[in-house]
Amino acid sequence: MHIIDGRKIAAEMEEKIKKEVDGKEIKIATIVIKGNEESWLFARLKDKACKRVGIQHEIIGLDYDEQEKIEEEVVKLSRDESITGINIQLPLPSGIDYHSLVEKIDVRKDIEGMHPYNIGRLLLGKEEIIPCTPKAILKILQHEGVELQGKEVVIVNHSNIIGKPLALLMLNRNATVTVCHVYTKNLAMHTKKAEILITATGVKWLIKEEHVSEGCIIIDAGIKKEGGRIYGDVHESAAKKAGAVTPVPGGVGPVTIASLLENAVEAYKKLHKGQ
């Protein structure tokens, strides 16, 4: 079993980003809405990553949860010429419509790749700014030299942020894709056939030995906090059967943040016509 080092992959990405950033005035804004401990933690991790590569970063904490007022703030940031990228920190308070907020972002500044325009481009195979976690998973597979064409890929997640755009990325590379979710009957029947299994449910140890075939590649993008520890979706019994597996923490997470930084560079180029 090979443990994939996401921190090493992210560090390599950051070195390339640092060179691209040199001489550019890139500034991104992260909006934290009535932030809980988790959302502030992620925002600060982004802040540290930005500092490492030379990107300016402003965390904007909003202490209200009124949709209209938040949308007004997003529009204001979109019009601010000093801001070249905008992202909305998850998780959000209940009742806030994330996708409506994203639609208010100037599409050129959408560094999360979640604006309907960018998702539509992805559907057409015109990949420019790609949602960060799916992009991170693709980066990891590319780093490991995994050929996707013709492979059986099973994704356990059908969210708009991870599962659906990830399925499109895999289809764009001619993989055969199965998407599983909470309504899937007999999960193991589907996951057992995977040559590449990607799971992102946040259910501790959902994937066990009986769910995987010998030698499959497992990408674990699930996070579950319990008793002061962080767990992934994949149980040790499943990981032992894998040819390669990402750990939690230290796997997909660091590469997701590095992917956001890459998107920030792409957004700057869109605003400045390739400079």
C-alpha positions, 0 to 999 in steps of 0.5 A, spaced: 500 500 500 502 506 497 500 512 501 500 518 497 503 525 500 498 530 499 502 535 502 508 534 498 504 535 492 501 541 494 508 544 496 510 542 489 504 546 486 506 552 490 513 552 488 510 553 481 505 558 483 510 562 487 514 563 480 507 565 476 505 570 482 512 574 481 510 581 479 503 580 479 498 584 484 493 578 486 489 579 491 483 574 493 477 575 498 475 569 502 468 571 505 466 568 512 459 568 514 457 568 521 463 563 521 464 557 526 470 554 528 471 549 522 470 555 517 475 560 520 480 554 521 479 553 513 479 561 512 486 561 516 489 555 512 488 559 506 491 565 509 497 561 510 498 558 503 497 565 500 502 568 504 507 562 502 506 564 495 505 571 495 498 572 494 494 578 498 489 575 502 483 578 505 478 574 510 472 578 510 467 576 516 460 577 516 456 577 522 449 577 519 446 571 515 441 575 511 441 573 504 440 579 500 445 583 505 450 578 503 449 578 496 450 586 496 457 584 499 459 579 494 457 584 488 461 590 492 467 585 492 466 583 485 466 591 483 472 592 487 478 593 482 483 591 487 480 584 488 482 579 483 478 573 486 473 571 491 471 565 494 465 563 499 467 559 505 463 553 507 460 551 511 454 556 511 449 557 516 442 554 514 438 558 510 443 561 506 443 559 498 450 558 496 449 558 489 445 564 489 451 567 492 456 564 487 452 567 481 453 574 484 460 573 483 464 576 477 465 570 473 472 572 472 473 572 479 470 566 481 476 562 484 472 556 486 470 554 479 462 554 481 459 559 477 454 557 472 458 559 467 464 555 469 460 549 471 457 549 464 464 550 460 466 544 464 460 540 462 462 542 455 469 539 456 472 546 456 476 546 462 478 553 465 477 554 472 475 548 475 472 546 482 477 546 487 476 539 490 475 535 484 481 539 481 485 537 487 483 529 486 485 530 478 492 533 480 493 527 485 491 522 480 496 525 475 501 526 480 501 519 481 501 517 473 494 514 473 491 513 466 484 515 466 482 513 460 477 506 460 478 506 467 472 504 472 471 510 476 466 510 482 465 516 486 461 516 492 458 523 493 453 527 488 454 534 491 454 540 486 461 542 489 465 535 489 461 529 486 458 532 480 463 536 477 468 530 479 464 526 474 465 531 469 472 531 469 473 523 469 468 523 463 472 528 459 478 523 460 474 518 457 473 514 464 467 509 465 464 513 471 459 510 477 456 516 482 453 513 488 450 517 494 445 516 500 440 513 496 444 508 492 442 500 494 448 495 495 454 500 495 459 495 495 456 492 489 458 498 486 465 500 489 467 493 489 468 494 481 472 500 482 479 501 479 479 508 482 474 509 488 473 516 490 469 518 496 467 524 500 461 523 504 464 525 511 461 518 514 467 515 518 469 509 516 464 508 511 468 504 506 471 498 509 474 491 506 468 489 503 467 495 499 474 495 495 477 490 490 485 488 491 490 494 488 484 499 487 486 506 488 483 510 493 482 517 494 479 519 501 476 526 501 471 525 507 472 529 513 469 527 520 471 530 526 470 526 533 473 526 539 478 531 538 481 527 532 480 527 524 477 521 520 476 520 513 471 515 510 476 509 509 477 504 514 484 501 515 481 494 513 480 497 506 486 502 505 490 495 506 487 492 500 489 499 496 494 499 491 495 507 493 491 511 498 490 518 500 491 519 508 486 524 512 489 529 514 494 530 509 491 528 503 486 531 498 486 537 503 492 541 502 492 540 494 485 543 494 488 549 497 493 549 492 488 548 487 484 554 489 491 558 489 492 556 481 485 558 480 487 565 483 492 565 478 488 563 472 482 569 474 488 574 474 490 572 467 482 573 465 482 580 468 488 582 465 488 578 459 493 573 459 498 577 463 
